[in-house]
Amino acid sequence: MLAFRKVRRKLRMGTICSPNPSGTKTLEVCNADWMASLPPRLHNVPLSNLAIPGSHDSFSYWVDEKSPVGPDQTPAIKRLARISFVKKVMKKWSVTQNLTFREQLDAGIRYFDLRVSSKPGDADQEIYFIHGLFGIRVWDGLMEIDSFLTQHPQEIVFLDFNHFYAMDEAHHKRLILRIQEAFGSKLCSACSVESMTLRRLWEKKCQVLIFYHCPFYKQYPFLWPGKKIPAPWANTTSVRKLILFLETTLSERSPHGSFHVSQAILTPRVKTIARGLVGGLKNTLVHRNLPAILDWVKTQKPGAMGVNIITSDFVDLVDFATTVIELNDLLQEDRALAKC
């Protein structure tokens, strides 16, 4: 049955992605229009019941080792970073993705985990993505996402702004204005989670759900509160403990009123970094464990009490996005059986 679903999806998508410029694995099937390609029976299913692939620290495909250490780091790390090679090591452990926003979108990623910061001492109040070191400007990332959405008008994205650093009220207002400027009428106003279906969003021509984990969300109708998209974090280096945590938090998931993020990621500890100082996150922790994590994903089922959004590091190392997307065929099969 799984092999049949893969063939069916390849026929449905019918596009082969070209190699990405970062030199990583060629994407086997282009999932740029996977939402538009879902069977009509799933168009009225709440998005909270669909299986949606996401990425962890989505922006971290590039960080600037020449930039100051970010305000998300401890004073001890900032002092250590005065040693020339320390930032090179930080970069190896700060990068959690190989693909740009556009490449992730083409691969099928629809949920983005975003952490942002101002640069202390920066006079223009620009906002940047951050994970230990500063990444690209938020504005540039938003424009890249908007360009994709304009070309693919039936695809929906979740932008989860969940960490803010060195940001006062003026910085927040600037960021929110940037969001408005970037997406305009594509923004979806916060409302009942259960009413968010593909069909309803297509009718309204809305494509972007913004989650804002800060009280400022109350001032803007297009900002969804962070509590609507809980993302429990296992904080472990053990695959066994991670899977147990994912299973437990899924069983505790509220069946109504919110989306749900399963963070299928391992988190390095200080001793993990010390042992794999040169190898970095990908080579030390992710590469050898991601296949086992993907095996867990393959056993899941979407639905009100099943998986919804699943995130991973280095989403291109395995067929992560396609595997998550194909879980939606189980919903299709359930509906077919119900009619028998």
Disulfide bonds with the S-S distance in Angstrom:
none
